[in-house]
Amino acid sequence: MSIAKNTAIVKLLAHEAGFDLIGITIPEVPESHLNKYYSWLDQGFAAKMGYMHRNIDLRTNPQKLFEGVKSILVLALSYYPEKHPDIPYNISKYAYGRDYHKLIKSRGKTLQKQLKIKFPNLKSRVFVDSAPVMERSLAVQSGLGWIGKNSCLINREKGSFVFLASLFLNIELEPDSAYEKSYCGNCTKCIDACPTSAITEAGVDSSRCISYHTIETSEKIPAEILKNMDNQLFGCDICQDVCPWNQKLTAHTEADFLPGKHLELLNEDALKNMSEETFRDHFAGTPFLRTGKAKLLQSMAQLSD
């Protein structure tokens, strides 16, 4: 079969597997994206996320992540909700339901099986935050959108509330045209709305980011950050909520992403009286399990002071 026909088959199967956006690119990260990444690290914007400094060679060279890769399929799934849960804290929308890694990885594996039927000699590997992949850069290269001033990938139809995954393939496909233009224009709503001034012209400074302090580190939230937080317990969507490209989105229909019963337990009394084992049982399969009971209680205590 021709490369064009193979490309059409791959995209059709990806749609049938349940992905909202699909793009194809070659296994290379543009130099301009690499330079921005190096600059971001040099400025200390990774804060204490040491893993961002590791495996640089793999992160910047997709070909070293999967030997023989010829094409990368970049996949996106919307998690924009129809409604918000009635809970005493503000949490990121991605944490309303189950851990997205499980659903997307499952769909990725289903896609792999279907592709294997069509292409018997196919070798592939799916990545969902499981390796140092520069997914946003690859998404731009595959035509899915542009990287906004808040560092999120923005798509004109699905906005920025999307999960990304990538499928590395050893077959040659037609790459989509890269997204060369940013449709942010002169808009600075995300920069202006960030209560801790984490968004700079050079990128997002993690040391000032609410999401970093409530998810990525076990340390106490610094006083200068805490005083500007609006009851943010887990993550922060402020910069995305104000984005013009997120104002008229269609809500997702994924059962796994709907608000779960675990949200009812997000209060100090419930957590204090909960054993670690019970916490793991109740929050299993959710993003909160990674953060842990101790961090949640610590943040709750700081927010209530």
C-alpha positions in Angstrom: 0.0 0.0 0.0 1.0 3.6 -0.5 2.2 5.9 2.3 -0.9 8.0 1.8 -3.2 5.0 2.2 -1.3 3.7 5.2 -1.6 7.2 6.8 -5.4 7.2 6.2 -5.7 3.8 7.8 -3.7 4.7 10.8 -5.8 7.9 11.4 -9.1 6.1 11.0 -8.1 3.4 13.5 -7.0 6.1 15.9 -10.3 7.8 15.7 -12.1 4.5 16.2 -10.0 3.9 19.3 -11.6 7.0 20.8 -9.1 9.9 20.4 -10.3 13.4 19.7 -7.3 14.8 17.9 -4.7 12.9 15.8 -1.6 14.2 14.2 1.6 12.7 12.6 5.1 14.0 12.7 8.6 12.8 12.0 10.7 11.7 15.1 12.5 15.0 15.5 12.1 17.9 17.9 12.6 21.3 16.2 15.7 23.2 17.3 13.6 26.2 18.3 11.7 24.1 20.8 15.0 22.6 22.1 16.5 26.0 22.6 13.4 27.1 24.6 13.6 24.0 26.8 17.3 24.5 27.5 16.6 28.2 28.3 13.8 27.2 30.6 16.1 24.8 32.5 18.9 27.4 32.7 16.6 29.9 34.3 15.8 27.5 37.1 12.1 27.3 36.0 12.0 23.6 36.7 12.3 24.4 40.4 13.1 21.1 42.3 11.8 18.8 39.6 15.1 17.1 39.1 13.7 14.7 36.5 13.4 17.5 34.1 17.2 17.7 34.0 17.7 14.0 33.5 17.6 12.0 30.3 18.1 15.1 28.2 19.6 13.0 25.4 16.4 10.9 25.3 14.1 13.8 25.7 15.6 15.7 22.8 16.1 12.7 20.5 12.9 10.7 20.0 14.8 8.2 17.9 16.8 7.1 20.9 13.5 6.3 22.8 12.4 3.7 20.3 14.9 2.2 17.9 13.6 2.2 14.3 10.9 4.8 14.8 9.9 6.5 11.5 6.7 8.2 12.5 5.1 9.5 15.6 1.4 9.6 16.1 0.4 12.3 18.5 -3.0 11.7 20.2 -5.2 14.0 22.3 -8.3 13.5 24.4 -10.5 16.3 25.8 -11.2 16.4 29.5 -13.2 19.6 29.6 -16.2 18.9 32.0 -19.8 19.8 31.7 -20.1 20.8 35.3 -17.9 21.3 38.3 -18.2 19.3 41.5 -19.6 21.0 44.6 -16.7 20.6 47.0 -15.0 23.0 49.5 -11.7 23.3 47.5 -10.6 24.2 44.0 -8.9 21.4 42.2 -7.7 21.0 38.6 -10.3 19.6 36.2 -8.0 16.7 35.3 -8.4 15.4 38.8 -12.2 15.2 38.8 -12.3 11.6 37.7 -9.9 8.7 37.4 -6.2 8.9 36.5 -6.1 9.7 32.8 -3.0 7.6 32.3 -5.0 4.4 32.6 -7.7 5.2 30.1 -5.3 6.7 27.5 -2.8 3.9 27.9 -5.6 1.3 27.4 -6.8 3.0 24.3 -3.3 3.3 23.0 -2.8 -0.5 23.4 -6.1 -1.2 21.7 -4.9 1.0 18.8 -1.6 -0.9 18.7 -3.5 -4.2 18.4 -5.7 -2.9 15.6 -2.6 -1.5 13.7 -0.8 -4.8 14.1 -3.7 -6.5 12.2 -3.3 -4.1 9.3 0.5 -4.0 9.4 1.9 -7.4 10.6 5.5 -6.2 10.6 4.6 -3.2 12.8 6.6 -2.4 15.8 5.2 0.4 18.1 5.4 1.8 21.6 2.9 4.1 23.3 3.9 6.8 25.8 1.6 8.5 28.3 4.0 10.5 30.6 5.9 7.2 30.9 9.1 8.5 29.2 10.9 11.7 28.6 8.9 12.7 25.5 8.4 16.4 24.5 4.8 15.7 23.7 3.7 19.4 23.4 6.5 20.1 20.9 5.6 16.9 18.9 2.0 18.0 19.0 2.9 21.3 17.5 4.9 19.6 14.8 2.0 17.2 14.0 -0.4 20.1 13.5 -2.5 19.8 16.7 -2.0 23.3 17.9 0.4 25.8 19.3 2.0 26.3 22.7 0.3 29.2 24.5 1.9 31.7 26.8 0.9 29.6 29.8 2.9 26.7 28.2 -0.2 24.6 27.4 -0.9 23.2 24.0 -3.9 25.0 22.5 -6.1 23.6 19.8 -8.6 25.9 18.0 -11.5 23.4 18.5 -10.6 21.6 21.7 -8.9 24.4 23.6 -6.2 23.4 26.1 -8.0 21.0 28.3 -6.6 18.0 26.5 -4.5 15.0 27.5 -1.6 14.1 25.2 -0.1 10.7 24.3 2.3 9.6 21.6 2.6 6.3 19.6 6.0 5.7 18.1 5.8 3.6 14.9 8.4 1.9 12.7 6.4 2.6 9.5 6.7 5.7 7.3 3.6 7.9 7.2 2.7 11.3 5.8 3.5 13.9 8.4 1.0 16.7 9.0 2.0 20.3 8.6 3.5 21.8 11.7 1.5 24.6 13.5 3.7 27.6 12.6 1.5 30.3 14.0 0.4 31.2 17.5 -3.2 32.4 17.8 -2.6 34.0 21.2 -1.7 37.2 19.5 -1.4 40.1 21.9 -3.7 38.5 24.5 -2.2 38.4 28.0 -5.2 37.1 29.9 -3.4 34.1 31.3 -0.4 36.2 32.4 -2.7 38.8 34.0 -4.9 36.3 35.8 -2.1 34.2 37.3 -2.3 35.2 41.0 1.4 34.3 41.7 2.9 35.8 38.5 4.3 32.5 37.5 3.8 33.1 33.7 6.6 35.0 32.2 7.6 35.8 28.6 10.3 33.2 29.0 7.9 30.5 30.2 6.3 29.3 33.4 8.3 29.6 36.5 7.5 26.4 38.4 8.7 27.9 41.7 5.8 30.4 41.5 3.2 28.0 40.1 0.4 26.8 42.3 0.2 23.5 40.5 3.8 22.8 41.3 3.4 23.6 45.0 0.2 21.6 45.5 1.2 18.5 43.4 4.9 18.3 42.6 6.5 18.9 45.9 6.0 17.6 49.4 7.3 20.8 50.9 5.1 23.4 52.5 3.6 26.1 50.3 5.7 29.2 50.6 4.0 32.1 52.3 4.2 34.4 49.3 2.5 31.8 47.2 -0.1 30.8 49.8 -1.3 34.4 50.3 -2.3 34.6 46.6 -4.1 31.2 46.4 -7.8 31.0 46.3 -8.5 27.8 48.1 -6.5 25.9 45.6 -5.9 22.4 47.0 -4.7 20.4 44.0 -3.4 22.0 40.9 -4.7 25.2 39.3 -6.6 25.9 36.1 -6.8 29.7 36.4 -4.6 30.4 33.3 -6.7 28.0 31.3 -10.1 29.1 32.6 -9.5 32.7 31.3 -8.1 31.7 27.9 -10.4 32.8 25.1 -9.9 29.5 23.3 -11.5 27.7 26.3 -14.7 29.7 26.4 -17.0 27.7 24.1 -15.8 24.1 24.4 -18.0 21.0 24.2 -17.8 18.9 27.3 -16.2 15.5 27.2 -18.3 12.3 27.4 -15.8 10.1 29.1 -17.2 8.3 32.1 -13.7 7.9 33.6 -13.3 11.7 33.7 -16.6 12.5 35.4 -16.4 13.7 39.1 -15.8 10.6 41.2 -16.9 9.7 44.8 -13.3 10.3 46.0 -14.0 14.1 45.8 -16.5 13.7 48.6 -13.6 12.8 50.9 -11.6 15.9 50.3 -12.0 17.5 53.7 -9.7 17.6 56.7 -11.9 15.6 59.1 -12.4 12.7 56.7 -8.7 12.5 55.8 -7.5 12.9 59.4 -9.6 9.9 60.5 -8.5 7.8 57.5 -5.7 5.2 57.7 -3.1 5.2 54.9 -4.6 1.9 53.7 -8.1 3.3 53.6 -6.8 6.4 51.8 -5.2 4.2 49.1 -8.4 2.2 48.7 -10.6 5.3 48.3 -8.2 7.3 46.1 -6.9 4.3 44.1 -6.9 5.1 40.4 -7.0 8.9 40.9 -4.3 11.6 40.6 -4.5 12.2 44.4 -2.9 8.9 45.1 0.4 10.1 43.8 0.3 13.3 46.0 -0.6 11.3 49.1 -2.6 11.9 52.2 0.1 13.8 54.1 0.5 16.4 51.4 -3.2 16.9 51.0 -3.6 17.4 54.8 -0.6 19.7 54.9 -2.1 21.9 52.1 -5.5 21.9 53.8 -4.0 23.0 57.0 -2.1 25.8 55.3 -5.2 27.0 53.5 -7.3 27.1 56.7 -4.7 29.1 58.7 
